[in-house]
């Protein structure tokens, strides 16, 4: 059976599954008969009046059935679709308001909502979380076995051998699989899902204003296992998390059925409008009239070789958007009132931060933002540089692969090997360094007589670290730096489950002139060791991801 294809939709990508046998047809009694709802004793049965009928448990708020064109798609492994891993006993109510049906689920301090619109093959959802009584915030659509078969992407999780934490697996050919291997940052997709046999099933994400982790966060998106598949909307997940959890109403996010194509762009975050929901009484709901906008006329001082992103964040909400490549113009709409830190990112590296206030019904207009030359470390004159300062390991050895594979994957190039400046040093330098795998990597370089006569600053930029892994350096076996203090980083796995994203940090080392070799015909040798008293062994030993390394003039 052929593997998937990837079809671009604007800047987005749709993963298309191979055709397979689809589900199990329901009996005629479950077929759509017109917009409305009924009570079958255990569930509220909602008919959208289009080609979709779904059921919500009256006792738990789980979605127990998802029938499109008479075919059941819900359920694998005996599990329903639900918040987190299922809320359990909840208070569930339903009401109809004109062309909208709203199901409200209350579980302690958490409230969840399902909405159906007459004539639409969509399930709209909101989740209002007030505290940590439910640990994570995610919705899982559990799709039954056989509905969509696809041995890609690398989130396919029924490989035979578990190699890490019961959620990373190895196939017989040496390739690795995990539900964590999503490839995409949250800013890179509007929806995820499958298409087969003339049916598309998609999860269209929300704007993530109450999520955590920012625009570059990676988390579970979709996976397939021996029992079926899962589509996720992850609003808060502790894995490799850089921010505290935000609370409040998040949504809508949408389960959308199509005739096999992409979901309508009218459902995408930033495009979707829901004035029909303004009067539904959803707790925490803020209509468009209660929101504001931030617009910037441009950004100067950019390196036009890189994309720039503008983000807003405070403890209550987050937003982001791309700066226009030609001049840096940006616009962020639908923002909740408040005061935010506005950050400009070159790639994923913060190069400018200021404060901005947003008011309901108003636009906050900013004059051209000028990024100071000193804010971009790439502007510093360097004798040599490995990689570039963009907040990612892009260009380093194995960097691309590590967003969708375990470091032990057969497709990975050797993690060891030394580097010579002037001989493809970036592609030769591994994107990740571990204490128990490739600590002690050597970098060879020459200096002129004038350069060798002076002290220099060495910089190592990292994007995250596991178990407090951090670099200690030795030059020519004669000078060794102090062990630097560890920066604040996520305290969960990262390097082994598809994410290099953490808190960017730069280590600086003042190397005295006495450390250099004065013979210009000889190589100087820099050794980089990973130090930490934490971690275990192998790829779970203390480690770090590299952004750039340079020796300044």
PyMOL commands that set and color helices and strands:
alter all, ss='L'
color gray80, all
select helices_A, chain A and resi 28-30+186-188+265-267+275-277+288-290+373-375+377-379+401-403+425-428+449-452+513-515+538-540
alter helices_A, ss='H'
color red, helices_A
select strands_A, chain A and resi 5-9+12-16+24-25+36-39+43-47+52-57+63-68+71-72+82-83+91-97+100-107+110-117+122-129+137-144+161-164+168-170+176-178+191-196+199-204+222-225+228-236+248-258+291-296+299-300+308-313+318-322+330-336+338-346+349-358+363-366+369-370+382-387+419-420+432-434+441-445+456-466+470-475+479-480+505-511+524-531+543-552
alter strands_A, ss='S'
color yellow, strands_A
deselect
rebuild
show_as cartoon
